[in-house]
Amino acid sequence: MYYLVGRPNLTLAKSGGILRGGEKHTMFVNRNITVGSLRTSVRLEPEFWTALTEISAREKLGIDQLCTMIDGHLGELGRTAGIRVFITSYLRRG
């Protein structure tokens, strides 16, 4: 178990969740998306899902359309990592 800095009441479990008072809360959200014609599952932190939703609205694209575009430019990255890098790059551009 690891303790989150500045959050003494929250503990990060090795299994990838946060323990609050002994109760586990996941840090990830799984969602099904369609990339091209492939139905797949992506696991991201809630903040990344919020950012992806906001970006897709700003660009007037559905999340599936946006993820398909991101998927076409992944290079060596996996899909989930590529989505995170895209979101970070997009938000840094302002």
Backbone as CSV, one residue per row, in Angstrom:
resi,resn,N_x,N_y,N_z,CA_x,CA_y,CA_z,C_x,C_y,C_z
1,MET,0.821,-1.172,0.000,0.000,0.000,0.000,0.872,1.245,0.000
2,TYR,0.400,2.275,-0.688,1.102,3.548,-0.749,0.151,4.635,-0.280
3,TYR,0.676,5.627,0.382,-0.148,6.738,0.838,0.005,7.895,-0.133
4,LEU,-1.103,8.518,-0.481,-1.065,9.640,-1.397,-0.580,10.876,-0.664
5,VAL,0.406,11.534,-1.216,1.004,12.718,-0.600,-0.061,13.792,-0.428
6,GLY,-0.131,14.350,0.761,-1.081,15.410,1.047,-2.500,14.922,1.275
7,ARG,-2.723,13.630,1.206,-4.061,13.066,1.399,-3.957,11.912,2.397
8,PRO,-3.739,12.199,3.673,-3.490,11.137,4.652,-4.653,10.170,4.819
9,ASN,-5.872,10.567,4.441,-7.011,9.670,4.606,-7.222,8.762,3.391
10,LEU,-6.391,8.930,2.346,-6.507,8.098,1.155,-5.262,7.242,1.011
11,THR,-5.451,5.985,0.683,-4.357,5.050,0.502,-4.455,4.449,-0.883
12,LEU,-3.347,4.425,-1.617,-3.311,3.831,-2.942,-2.948,2.360,-2.808
13,ALA,-3.855,1.499,-3.212,-3.601,0.060,-3.137,-2.758,-0.362,-4.334
14,LYS,-1.953,-1.399,-4.169,-1.120,-1.895,-5.258,-1.965,-2.378,-6.434
15,SER,-3.220,-2.692,-6.193,-4.095,-3.179,-7.254,-4.666,-2.047,-8.099
16,GLY,-4.253,-0.799,-7.846,-4.671,0.311,-8.684,-5.921,1.021,-8.218
17,GLY,-6.284,0.889,-6.981,-7.460,1.576,-6.473,-7.124,2.427,-5.268
18,ILE,-8.053,3.239,-4.883,-7.871,4.061,-3.691,-8.716,3.479,-2.573
19,LEU,-8.101,3.337,-1.421,-8.823,2.846,-0.251,-9.222,4.035,0.599
20,ARG,-10.498,4.157,0.866,-11.007,5.209,1.752,-11.692,4.499,2.907
21,GLY,-11.080,4.592,4.050,-11.666,3.931,5.208,-11.826,2.432,4.992
22,GLY,-10.881,1.816,4.268,-10.918,0.382,4.036,-11.755,-0.029,2.838
23,GLU,-12.487,0.905,2.226,-13.333,0.593,1.074,-12.596,0.994,-0.196
24,LYS,-12.526,0.085,-1.193,-11.772,0.353,-2.405,-12.616,1.136,-3.417
25,HIS,-12.010,2.193,-3.954,-12.610,2.980,-5.029,-11.652,2.923,-6.206
26,THR,-12.137,2.523,-7.358,-11.266,2.394,-8.510,-10.863,3.761,-9.044
27,MET,-9.685,3.826,-9.585,-9.191,5.068,-10.172,-9.412,5.081,-11.678
28,PHE,-9.957,4.016,-12.240,-10.140,3.905,-13.675,-11.606,3.657,-14.010
29,VAL,-11.969,4.070,-15.216,-13.315,3.811,-15.727,-13.150,3.103,-17.069
30,ASN,-13.787,1.954,-17.211,-13.799,1.228,-18.485,-14.987,1.671,-19.306
31,ARG,-14.751,1.979,-20.574,-15.846,2.315,-21.489,-15.611,1.621,-22.805
32,ASN,-16.706,1.207,-23.422,-16.630,0.617,-24.753,-16.689,1.725,-25.784
33,ILE,-15.789,1.652,-26.748,-15.787,2.596,-27.854,-15.665,1.816,-29.151
34,THR,-15.975,2.457,-30.245,-15.793,1.862,-31.562,-14.720,2.659,-32.283
35,VAL,-13.652,1.980,-32.627,-12.540,2.584,-33.358,-12.568,1.984,-34.754
36,GLY,-12.932,2.813,-35.736,-13.153,2.276,-37.075,-14.341,1.339,-37.012
37,SER,-14.123,0.074,-37.329,-15.197,-0.921,-37.225,-14.983,-1.865,-36.040
38,LEU,-13.976,-1.574,-35.220,-13.625,-2.431,-34.083,-14.244,-1.908,-32.795
39,ARG,-15.043,-2.740,-32.156,-15.597,-2.413,-30.838,-14.565,-2.843,-29.809
40,THR,-14.150,-1.913,-28.949,-13.095,-2.214,-27.993,-13.369,-1.516,-26.665
41,SER,-12.600,-1.843,-25.671,-12.748,-1.262,-24.345,-11.512,-0.440,-24.028
42,VAL,-11.724,0.733,-23.435,-10.619,1.604,-23.033,-10.781,1.913,-21.555
43,ARG,-9.673,1.863,-20.841,-9.672,2.097,-19.402,-8.860,3.353,-19.112
44,LEU,-9.559,4.399,-18.667,-8.917,5.678,-18.365,-9.382,6.202,-17.017
45,GLU,-8.617,7.111,-16.456,-9.026,7.798,-15.252,-10.208,8.708,-15.587
46,PRO,-11.103,8.943,-14.621,-12.284,9.779,-14.885,-11.938,11.153,-15.463
47,GLU,-10.835,11.737,-15.029,-10.439,13.058,-15.529,-10.127,13.016,-17.023
48,PHE,-9.540,11.919,-17.491,-9.255,11.790,-18.919,-10.547,11.606,-19.717
49,TRP,-11.518,10.865,-19.170,-12.807,10.729,-19.854,-13.502,12.086,-19.960
50,THR,-13.426,12.869,-18.896,-14.029,14.206,-18.916,-13.358,15.064,-19.983
51,ALA,-12.034,15.050,-20.013,-11.293,15.832,-21.009,-11.616,15.362,-22.427
52,LEU,-11.685,14.054,-22.635,-12.001,13.516,-23.963,-13.397,13.950,-24.403
53,THR,-14.341,13.935,-23.488,-15.706,14.381,-23.784,-15.723,15.859,-24.148
54,GLU,-14.998,16.673,-23.398,-14.941,18.110,-23.669,-14.275,18.406,-25.009
55,ILE,-13.185,17.693,-25.307,-12.493,17.892,-26.579,-13.389,17.487,-27.744
56,SER,-14.058,16.360,-27.617,-14.926,15.910,-28.722,-16.067,16.896,-28.951
57,ALA,-16.600,17.485,-27.890,-17.661,18.492,-28.040,-17.103,19.748,-28.710
58,ARG,-15.921,20.174,-28.273,-15.291,21.369,-28.840,-15.000,21.192,-30.334
59,GLU,-14.600,19.976,-30.707,-14.260,19.691,-32.104,-15.465,19.198,-32.916
60,LYS,-16.618,19.133,-32.259,-17.867,18.686,-32.906,-17.727,17.284,-33.523
61,LEU,-17.141,16.397,-32.720,-16.964,14.994,-33.098,-17.511,14.118,-31.987
62,GLY,-17.965,12.929,-32.347,-18.318,11.950,-31.328,-17.036,11.379,-30.731
63,ILE,-17.132,10.822,-29.553,-15.950,10.224,-28.917,-15.382,9.108,-29.785
64,ASP,-16.260,8.292,-30.383,-15.782,7.223,-31.263,-15.017,7.793,-32.458
65,GLN,-15.529,8.864,-33.048,-14.849,9.491,-34.189,-13.479,10.030,-33.781
66,LEU,-13.440,10.705,-32.637,-12.185,11.265,-32.146,-11.176,10.154,-31.857
67,CYS,-11.627,9.085,-31.211,-10.725,7.965,-30.897,-10.244,7.270,-32.162
68,THR,-11.073,7.226,-33.192,-10.657,6.641,-34.474,-9.548,7.495,-35.090
69,MET,-9.695,8.813,-35.018,-8.654,9.711,-35.541,-7.352,9.548,-34.756
70,ILE,-7.459,9.483,-33.433,-6.273,9.300,-32.583,-5.604,7.973,-32.922
71,ASP,-6.413,6.929,-33.079,-5.906,5.583,-33.358,-5.101,5.543,-34.657
72,GLY,-5.466,6.379,-35.610,-4.761,6.418,-36.887,-3.376,7.027,-36.805
73,HIS,-3.043,7.638,-35.661,-1.748,8.308,-35.502,-0.974,7.799,-34.289
74,LEU,-1.214,6.563,-33.877,-0.595,6.051,-32.649,0.901,5.802,-32.753
75,GLY,1.361,5.387,-33.899,2.769,4.992,-34.007,3.017,3.773,-33.141
76,GLU,3.983,3.880,-32.254,4.358,2.757,-31.380,3.524,2.682,-30.102
77,LEU,2.704,3.688,-29.852,1.923,3.721,-28.611,0.735,2.767,-28.663
78,GLY,0.351,2.279,-27.516,-0.893,1.532,-27.404,-2.057,2.510,-27.449
79,ARG,-3.248,2.009,-27.628,-4.429,2.863,-27.784,-4.664,3.757,-26.568
80,THR,-4.660,3.183,-25.373,-4.938,3.970,-24.171,-3.859,5.026,-23.957
81,ALA,-2.603,4.653,-24.105,-1.511,5.623,-23.958,-1.632,6.712,-25.017
82,GLY,-1.989,6.346,-26.230,-2.151,7.318,-27.303,-3.244,8.325,-27.003
83,ILE,-4.328,7.863,-26.414,-5.423,8.763,-26.038,-4.953,9.732,-24.958
84,ARG,-4.225,9.221,-23.973,-3.709,10.096,-22.908,-2.743,11.146,-23.475
85,VAL,-1.841,10.715,-24.367,-0.881,11.648,-24.969,-1.619,12.690,-25.804
86,PHE,-2.614,12.272,-26.569,-3.395,13.209,-27.372,-4.058,14.261,-26.480
87,ILE,-4.728,13.810,-25.423,-5.428,14.732,-24.524,-4.441,15.726,-23.916
88,THR,-3.319,15.228,-23.436,-2.322,16.101,-22.824,-1.787,17.115,-23.841
89,SER,-1.477,16.661,-25.041,-0.970,17.549,-26.093,-2.018,18.582,-26.484
90,TYR,-3.245,18.143,-26.615,-4.345,19.039,-27.007,-4.540,20.144,-25.974
91,LEU,-4.562,19.763,-24.709,-4.784,20.736,-23.652,-3.593,21.680,-23.466
92,ARG,-2.392,21.206,-23.753,-1.215,22.068,-23.648,-1.201,23.133,-24.737
93,ARG,-1.782,22.808,-25.897,-1.858,23.774,-26.991,-2.769,24.935,-26.629
94,GLY,-3.757,24.609,-25.777,-4.694,25.642,-25.333,-5.756,25.792,-26.300
